[in-house]
Amino acid sequence: MICDHRMPKFYIKWQLNPLMTPAKAEERVERWLEMLGMVEASLKDGTLTDWGMCNDASGGYAFSNQSEADLYTSLLKYMPYVGFEVKPVLTSEQVIESIKKVMTGAQSK
């Protein structure tokens, strides 16, 4: 896959909100399957590029290449059942490019 350096990439750490977890098993299963259906749809349409869950079932991660505003809109559908921490990330090529720019600037002084 060719990487477009102009495309944003976000690491999304998500946690289930235990206060919003239904007490009845049937309701939990129904809610889980509903949310996982939304995740599968997001993976299929490219809204999310990767998704995973920790084996303790407390939370997990996802990656997205959407704009900040579009990502915010996408995550709203999971609230208040899921909380998010979102951070922009760089590819290895972007990090190398940045280091080279710094080195070039330091050498010119």
C-alpha positions as CSV (number, residue, x, y, z in Angstrom):
1,M,0.0,0.0,0.0
2,I,1.4,3.4,-1.0
3,C,1.3,5.9,1.9
4,D,0.0,9.4,1.2
5,H,1.9,11.6,3.7
6,R,-0.8,14.2,3.5
7,M,-3.4,11.8,4.8
8,P,-3.9,12.0,8.6
9,K,-3.6,8.8,10.6
10,F,-5.0,8.5,14.1
11,Y,-4.4,5.9,16.8
12,I,-7.6,5.5,18.8
13,K,-7.5,3.9,22.2
14,W,-11.0,3.0,23.4
15,Q,-12.4,1.9,26.7
16,L,-15.8,0.5,27.5
17,N,-17.8,2.6,30.0
18,P,-18.6,0.2,32.8
19,L,-21.4,2.5,34.0
20,M,-23.2,2.0,30.7
21,T,-22.8,-1.8,30.5
22,P,-26.3,-3.4,30.8
23,A,-26.7,-5.7,33.9
24,K,-28.7,-8.3,32.0
25,A,-26.7,-10.6,29.8
26,E,-29.2,-10.5,27.0
27,E,-29.0,-6.7,26.8
28,R,-25.2,-6.8,26.9
29,V,-25.1,-9.3,24.0
30,E,-27.6,-7.2,22.0
31,R,-25.6,-4.0,22.6
32,W,-22.3,-5.7,21.8
33,L,-23.5,-7.1,18.6
34,E,-25.0,-3.8,17.6
35,M,-21.7,-2.0,18.2
36,L,-19.6,-4.7,16.5
37,G,-21.9,-4.4,13.5
38,M,-21.0,-0.7,13.3
39,V,-17.3,-1.6,13.6
40,E,-17.5,-4.1,10.8
41,A,-19.3,-1.6,8.6
42,S,-16.6,1.0,9.4
43,L,-13.9,-1.4,8.5
44,K,-15.7,-2.3,5.3
45,D,-16.2,1.3,4.2
46,G,-12.7,2.4,5.2
47,T,-13.7,4.7,8.0
48,L,-11.6,2.5,10.2
49,T,-8.4,0.8,8.9
50,D,-7.9,-1.5,11.8
51,W,-9.7,-2.5,15.0
52,G,-8.9,-4.8,17.9
53,M,-10.0,-5.6,21.5
54,C,-7.9,-6.5,24.5
55,N,-8.6,-10.0,25.8
56,D,-9.7,-8.6,29.2
57,A,-12.7,-7.0,27.3
58,S,-12.1,-3.6,28.9
59,G,-11.2,-1.8,25.7
60,G,-9.0,-1.9,22.6
61,Y,-7.6,0.1,19.7
62,A,-8.5,1.3,16.2
63,F,-6.8,3.2,13.4
64,S,-8.4,5.8,11.1
65,N,-7.3,8.0,8.2
66,Q,-10.2,10.4,8.4
67,S,-10.0,14.1,9.0
68,E,-10.3,15.2,12.6
69,A,-13.8,16.4,12.2
70,D,-15.0,13.3,10.3
71,L,-13.4,11.1,12.9
72,Y,-15.1,13.0,15.7
73,T,-18.5,12.5,13.9
74,S,-17.8,8.8,13.4
75,L,-17.0,8.3,17.1
76,L,-20.1,10.0,18.4
77,K,-22.3,7.0,17.5
78,Y,-20.5,4.9,20.2
79,M,-20.9,7.4,23.0
80,P,-21.7,7.1,26.0
81,Y,-21.0,3.3,25.8
82,V,-17.3,3.8,24.8
83,G,-14.8,6.5,25.7
84,F,-11.9,7.4,23.4
85,E,-8.4,8.8,23.5
86,V,-7.3,9.8,20.0
87,K,-3.7,10.7,18.9
88,P,-2.3,11.6,15.5
89,V,0.5,9.3,14.5
90,L,3.3,9.5,11.9
91,T,4.6,6.8,9.6
92,S,8.2,5.8,9.7
93,E,8.8,7.7,6.4
94,Q,7.4,10.9,8.0
95,V,9.7,10.5,11.0
96,I,12.7,9.9,8.8
97,E,11.8,13.0,6.7
98,S,11.4,15.1,9.8
99,I,14.8,14.0,11.2
100,K,16.5,14.7,7.9
101,K,15.0,18.2,7.9
102,V,16.3,18.9,11.4
103,M,19.8,17.5,10.5
104,T,19.9,19.7,7.3
105,G,18.9,22.8,9.3
106,A,21.5,22.0,12.0
107,Q,24.3,21.6,9.4
108,S,23.4,24.9,7.7
109,K,24.1,26.9,10.9
